[in-house]
Amino acid sequence: MNLRSSIGGAAEYVTTTPEQLSLSPTTINLLHAAALPGVGATAIIALRRKTELKKGERLLVRGASGGVGSIAVQIGSMLGAHVTALASAKHLTFLQEIGADVVFDYSKTSPSELGEFDVIMDTVGTDLMYYRCLLTTKGRMVTIGFPSFASFSYIVASAVFGSRRVRAFSANPKTDLLKELAGYVDSGDVKPIIDSIYPLYDIAWAHRSLEAWRWAWEANHTNLKCTLTYSINSMRFYYYTNLLFITQK
């Protein structure tokens, strides 16, 4: 498989280019490292590069128990922000354990009850206008969720009408960002959250499970992450020996 031309897949051997490679963290095994590049790179880009989160600022992570959300909580805590996590009730204790200062059950909490925030990291993509209203005067908001054309249209409109634009992006991590992520892991500030591990020969079942979990996440924001041994993480990321291999999206 050639990563320069492939949109993803599963394989024991791949070809790629140097700018898509990085040494994996030294403090965790490769199986856990395989769960990091996609979610970790997305959280870093959102909080360090797009919103430039600073120490002492108030951060809201919406969908905090998901793959990206759980890493965003950890990075926010590492950067010294006051982290508020919004997720389902059964994951609130888990979120406090990984660094959230305040946790709310999204099913029982309206946006108006949350207060003001300097930065909002949204992984859901719905009701963006209500959460955008929670931003301070110089607040920044980023989303990685595009569940509907209405959400996409609102993101575009926010760049034209009013202040406090909602930013969106698609992560395509390179070596420098992966090195940064590995450093956070080795320093103990970030750890991968993995729910299930599958061997490569069970890839069909892994796909079915991921689809089922997507529906569960939409209903409950479950903190599920799947890693396949020898090959992949969520069908996009590969590792072999001490290297992380990243497919192009």
N, C-alpha and C positions, 0 to 999 in steps of 0.2 A: 504494500500500500504506500502511495506517495502522499504525504501530508500537504504538499503544496497544491495538489489538485483535488484532494478528497474533501468531502464535506463531513466526514466522520465514518466510523465503523469500528470493527473489532479485529485485531490481528496480533500475532505474537511478534512480528517484525514489521518495521515501517522505515521509510526513508523521509528525511526532513532536512532542514537547513540549520546552521549554527545559531541563528538568532531566535530559534524556537526551542532551544535547549537550555537547561540549567541543572546544576547538581541539586539533588534532593536534600531535604533537611537531614542532619546527622543524628538527631535525637529521637526519630521515629522510624519505623520500618517502612519499606517501600509500599506495602499494601495500604497503609494509612496515608502515605504521601500522595498516592494516586487520587485520593479524594479531595485534594487541596486546590489544584491550579485554577479550575473554573470559578468556583465560589470565592476562593481567596483573592484572585486577581480582580474579580468584579467588585468586591468589598473595598479593596485598596484603591482602585480607580475612583470609586464613588466618594469615599471619605477623605482621601489624601489629595487627589488630583482635581476632581470636579467641584467639590464643596470646600476643600481645604479646612477641614475640621480642626479646631484649635482647643488647647487645654482650657477647661473651665466652661466651654460652651455646652448648651443643652442639645442633646441628640435624641431624636425619636426614630426607632427602627420599627417599621411596620412589616408584619410577617416575619417576626424576629426568630421564630423557631425553625425556619426553613434553612436550606444549605447556605445561601448567601447571607440571610439575616443573622444566623448564629455566628458567623465569622465577623459580620459588621458589629455586633454587640461586643465581641472580644477586642476588635481593633479600636472601637470607640472608647472602651475602658482603658486600653493601653495608651491612648493619646491623651488621657486625662479629662475626657468629656463626662458630663453627667448623662448617663444613658437611661432612656426610658424605652422599655420593650413592650410591644403590643402583639399578643399572640393568644392562642386558646388557653383556657384555664389549666388544662392538665400539663402544660409546659412551663408555667410560670416559675416553679421552683428550679427547674433546669436552667432557665435563663438567669436567675439570680446567681446560680452557681458559676456561670461562665462570665459574670461581670456586670449584669444589668443592675442599676441602682433602684429603679422603680419598674414594676411590671403591672400590666393591665390586661384583663380578659377582653378581647376585642368584641365579643358577643354581648357584653354588658356595659361597654364604655363607648360613649359617643365622642367624636372629635372635640366637641366643645368642653368636655370634661378633662382634657389632657393638659391644657396650659399652652404656653408659648415655647417655641424652639428655634434655635439658631440654625440647625440642620435637620432635615428630615430625609431619611433613607427609606424609600418605599419599594417593596418587592411585590406588591399586589396589583397596582395599576388602576383600581377603581376608586370612585369618590375623590378624585384628586383635588377638586376645587375646595372641598371641605377641609382637607389637610393642609392645603396651601395657605388657608386663612390662619393657620397656627404659627406661621413664620413671623419672626421679628422683622423689624424694618429692613435690616440687612441680612435676612435669613436666606438660606439656600436649600433647594429641594431637588432630589434626584430620584428617578424611578427606573426600574428595569422591567416593569410589568406593562404589557401591551395587550390586554385581554379583548379590546374592542376598538372599532374605528373611532368611537366617541372619545375614548381615552387618548388615542393618538392625536385626534384633532385638538383636544384640550391642551396637550403638551405643546403643539405647534402654536396655538393661539396665545399661550402664556408668554411666548417670546415676543409677541407683538403688543399685547394689551396688558398694561399694568406692570408693576415691579415684581420682584421675587419670582423669576422665571423657573419653571419646572424643567430640569434637564434630563435627557435620556441618552443612553449610549449602549454599545455592544462591546464587550471586552474582547480584546485580541492580544493577550499578554506576550511579551517578549522576554529575553533573558534578564534584563535589569529588573523588571517587575517580579519575575519568579525568584530571583535572588533575594529581593526585598522580603518576599513572602517566606522564603526558607529561613531568613534571619529571624523573623518574628516567631516562627515555630521553635527554632533552636534556643531562643531567649526565654521560652516558656510563656510568651504572651498570647499565642494562638495555638489551638489544637483542633485537629479535624474531628468532626462529629459523623460517625458512621453507624448506620442502622443494620445493614445486611451486607454479607459478602457472598458472591457467587463464583463458582469456577467457570472457565470459559465455555465449557460444553453445555452449561445451563443458560447461555445468553438469551435464548428465546424466552425462557421463564423470567429472566431479569427484566427484559423489555416489558413483558406483561405486568410484572410487579410495579415497575416504574409508572406505567400508565394508570394502574389502579391507585397508586400512591398520589398521582397528580390529582385525581378526583378527590381523594381523601384530604389532600392539602388544601384544595379549594374550599372544602367544607370545614376543615379543622386546623389548617396551618401546621400539619405534623412536621416534626423535625426528622425527616427521613433522607438518608443519603445511601446510595448503592455503589459498591465497588466490586468489579470483577477481578478475580485473581488472574495474574499474568497479562492482563490486557487493558482494561478500560475503567473509566469513572464516568458514569452517566453518558456513555457512548461517545465521548469526545476526547478523553485524555488517556495517554498511554505512558507506561513506564517500562524500563528494561535496565537491568543492573542498577547503576546509581544516577540515572538520567530521567528527567521528566520530558515526555514528548507531547506536544500540544498540536491538535489539529486546527486547521483554519476553519472558521465558521462560514 
